[in-house]
């Protein structure tokens, strides 16, 4: 197999894992919202505000988690593609960080 075929396979695998991760996290968010809606229908106004804040925090956490997972997958795929083309970007970035820290 050529380098192009391996790159295409890596990109497709990264894309599929990214989409699966996003779908899973959106499913978790949907379950959290459903549970919160069920709780809100059963309790009073003061508790409603507290549960609304908790729901917002859960939504924000899920969005941050999904973006981190997708970013990690995209980064891994891009790093693999660059390494296959003899571009060692991780080593370059690491050396620049070490120089800026004075090590």
N, C-alpha and C positions, 0 to 999 in steps of 0.2 A: 504494500500500500504506500501511496505517496504521502508527502507531508500535507498536501491540501486535503486529502481524504481524512486523515487523522484530525486535522483542525476542524473540519466540518462535523465529524462525529463528536468531538469534544464540545463544540458550540451547541449542537443539538441536545446532548446529554445535560449540559448546564442549563439550557433553556427549559427542558422538561422538568428538571429538579426545581428550578426557580418557580415555575408555574405551579407545581405540586405544593411547594412550600407556601406560596401565596394563597392557594385554595384552602389549604389546611388552616392557616391562620385566620382567614376570613370566616371559615366555619366555626372556629373557636370564638371569634368575635360575635358571630350570629347567636351562638349558644349563650354567651354571656348576656347579650342584649335581651334574649328571650327570657332568661331567668330573672333578669332585672325587671322586665315588664310584668312578669308574673308576681314578683314581690311587691312592686309598686301598686298593683291593683288590690292588694290585700291589707295595706297598712296606711297609717295616717300621713298628714302633711309634713310633719317634722322629719319623719323617717324617709319620706319621699325625697326630700332635698338631699339627705345623706346618701341615699342609694343612687340618686342622679349623679352626685359627685363621684361616687365609686364607679359607676358605669362609664363616666367620662375618663377616669383614670385607666380603666381597663381598655377602653378603645385606644387611648394614646399608647399604652404599653404594647398592645397588639400591633399597632401600626409601626412603632419603632422596631419591634422584634422582627416583623416581616421585612422591613427595609434593610435591617442588618443581615438577615439571612440571604436575601436576594443579592445584596451588595457583596457578600462573601462569595457567593456562587459565581457571580459575574467576574469578580476579581480573580478567583481561582482559574476560571476559563481563560481570561485575558492573560494571566501570568503564564499559563501553559502554552498559549499561542505564541507569546513573546519568547519564551524559553526555547521553543522549537525553532524559532527563527534567529537564534543566537543573540537575542537582546535580553540582557540580564538586568532588568529594571529594578528588581528587588535589591540586588547588591549595590547598585548605584544609589538608590534612595537611602539604604542603610549606611553607606559610607558618608553621604552628605549629612545625615543626622549625627553620626559620630563626630564629624568635623565640627559641626555647629555646637556640639556639647563639649568640644575640646578634648576628646579622648584620643 
